[in-house]
Amino acid sequence: MNKQELVASIATKANLSRKDAAAALEGYCETVIEALQAGGSVQLTGFGTFQVSKRAARKGRNPATGETIDIPAKTSGKFKAGKRLQFD
């Protein structure tokens, strides 16, 4: 499912116009990004949790040349699925 299909599905299920559904989805995404950039997390009970993940700097190896390289520290978003998204 791509973004346009998601917007169409949200519009149908929430009885909204596609324009309103697209605006709601965009607002949701922006809100999650802002919360993560502030160092927080967003928890949707049963669905999952968006949280900040930090990686320490480390040494790596270029597979083509075998040369050792420095990989810098990185902070990014991470999603942990809740019970409703575990389909076993």
C-alpha positions as CSV (number, residue, x, y, z in Angstrom):
1,M,0.0,0.0,0.0
2,N,1.4,3.4,-0.9
3,K,0.6,6.8,0.5
4,Q,-2.3,7.5,-1.9
5,E,-3.9,4.2,-1.2
6,L,-3.6,4.8,2.5
7,V,-5.2,8.2,2.2
8,A,-8.0,6.7,0.2
9,S,-8.6,4.0,2.8
10,I,-8.5,6.6,5.6
11,A,-11.0,8.8,3.8
12,T,-13.4,5.9,3.3
13,K,-13.2,4.5,6.8
14,A,-13.3,7.9,8.6
15,N,-15.9,9.4,6.2
16,L,-13.6,12.2,5.2
17,S,-12.7,13.8,1.8
18,R,-9.4,12.7,0.4
19,K,-8.0,16.2,1.0
20,D,-9.0,16.1,4.7
21,A,-7.6,12.5,5.0
22,A,-4.3,13.6,3.4
23,A,-4.1,16.6,5.7
24,A,-4.8,14.4,8.8
25,L,-2.1,11.9,7.7
26,E,0.4,14.6,7.1
27,G,-0.4,16.2,10.5
28,Y,0.1,12.8,12.2
29,C,3.5,12.3,10.6
30,E,4.7,15.8,11.4
31,T,3.6,15.4,15.1
32,V,5.4,12.0,15.5
33,I,8.6,13.5,13.9
34,E,8.4,16.6,16.2
35,A,8.0,14.4,19.3
36,L,10.9,12.2,18.3
37,Q,13.1,15.2,17.6
38,A,12.4,16.5,21.0
39,G,13.6,13.2,22.5
40,G,10.2,11.8,23.4
41,S,8.2,8.9,22.2
42,V,4.7,8.3,20.8
43,Q,2.8,5.3,22.2
44,L,-0.4,4.0,20.5
45,T,-1.7,1.3,22.9
46,G,-2.1,-2.0,21.1
47,F,-0.6,-0.6,17.8
48,G,3.0,0.2,18.7
49,T,5.5,2.8,19.9
50,F,7.7,5.2,18.0
51,Q,10.9,6.0,19.9
52,V,14.3,7.4,19.5
53,S,17.2,5.0,18.8
54,K,20.8,6.0,19.3
55,R,23.8,4.2,17.8
56,A,27.3,4.7,19.1
57,A,30.2,5.5,16.8
58,R,32.1,2.4,15.7
59,K,34.7,1.1,13.3
60,G,33.7,-0.6,10.1
61,R,35.4,-2.1,7.1
62,N,35.0,-1.3,3.5
63,P,34.3,-4.7,1.8
64,A,35.8,-3.7,-1.5
65,T,39.2,-2.5,-0.2
66,G,39.3,-4.0,3.3
67,E,40.1,-0.5,4.7
68,T,39.0,0.4,8.2
69,I,36.6,3.3,8.3
70,D,35.0,5.3,11.1
71,I,31.2,5.2,11.2
72,P,29.8,8.2,13.1
73,A,27.2,8.1,15.9
74,K,23.6,8.3,14.6
75,T,20.2,9.0,16.1
76,S,17.1,7.9,14.3
77,G,13.5,6.9,14.8
78,K,12.5,3.3,15.6
79,F,9.1,1.6,15.7
80,K,8.2,-1.3,18.0
81,A,5.1,-3.1,17.1
82,G,2.3,-3.6,19.6
83,K,0.1,-6.7,20.1
84,R,-2.4,-5.9,17.4
85,L,0.4,-6.0,14.8
86,Q,1.8,-9.4,15.8
87,F,0.0,-11.9,13.5
88,D,1.0,-15.3,14.9
